[in-house]
Amino acid sequence: MPDLPQLLLFIAAGWLLNLTPGPDVLYIVTQALRSGARAGIVAALGIVSGCFVHVFAAAIGVSALLAASATAFTVLKWMGAAYLLWMGVRMLFAKGAPLAIHAEDTAPAVDLWRVFRRGFLTNVLNPKVALFFLAFVPQFIAPGAPDKALVFLLLGLIFNLNSLPINFGYAWLAAWFARRMDAVQRGMHWLDRVAGALFIGFGVKLAMTDNPVQP
């Protein structure tokens, strides 16, 4: 494991990276706005579960394969892009739904398993997440570490667990905001369309991404 200063630097860098808005944050916020903090938290858990898949894959070398193989990277890239585009189109043409304006226990019913599953797939089908872990985590592993795969797994565990307070915070803040802002209540159908357009943009961006390791 890294020494304490390096570990604290790793934790701080992870928090900063998780604070950066992206498709994960957007998904958490939209679920919390529509169905309350509980749905936002479940969305965050689904996303973090997807991150664990990439951590384990990187530790056993699958992410290295994605980095080295243009075919493997392209297949996963197009699957991820198609999924993001599909989500974006669904949100773009979704009918307006009420937001979580009541107490959590009286919020509109929502299929939490579906919320979790979509968050999970948003991350698992994105090869950029795999390459992120492959590029970021090894910087904090000492060259002379006796079991680099085990250290990688431990650092990946720390990174993902440290992301939970940030993601839960986004969920609670979005739910709190939705309960108190009439303008957001009236504009939910526009929020769906903006979020849908952003997801389509993320999908197009992912589709146009080249494997950064390939020459």
C-alpha positions, 0 to 999 in steps of 0.5 A: 500500500502507499504510505500515508501522504500518498494514500491521502493524495489518492483519496483527495484526487478521487474526491475531486474526480467524483465531483466532476459532472459526467453521465454518472452524476447526471443519472444520479441527479435525474433519478433523485429529482424524479423519485427522491433521494432513495432512487438517487442513492440506488442509482449511485450504488448501481454506478459504483457496482459497475466501477467494481467490475472495472476494478476487478477487470483491471486487476486481472488484466482485462483492462490491459486487453482493452487498452491493447486490442483495438477490436475489444475496445471498439466493441465495448465502445459501441455497446456503451455508446448505443446504450447511452444513446438509447437512454438519451432518446428515452429521456428525450421523448419521455412524458413528464413525471412528477418529482419527489415533492413529498416525504420520502415514504410518500414519493411516487413508486419507482422500480429501484431494481431498474434504477440500479441496473441502468446505473450499473450498465452506464458504467460497465459498458463504458471502456473509458472507465476501464482505461481510467482505472488502468491509468489512474490507480497504478500511479499510486502503486510503488514499483517494488510492491510485492503484489501489485494486483492486490494493491490495485484491488485495495486502492480500487476499493478505496476509490469506489467507497470514497465516491459514495459520499459524493454520489449520495450527496448529489442524490440528497441535494437534488431531492432536497432541491426538487421538494423546494423549487416549484419551477423545477417541478413545472419544468421536469419535462424540460429536464428530461429533454435536457438530460436526454440530449446530454446523454445522447451527447455523451454517447456520440462523444464515446462513439467518436473516442479512439483508444488512447493507447493505440498509435 
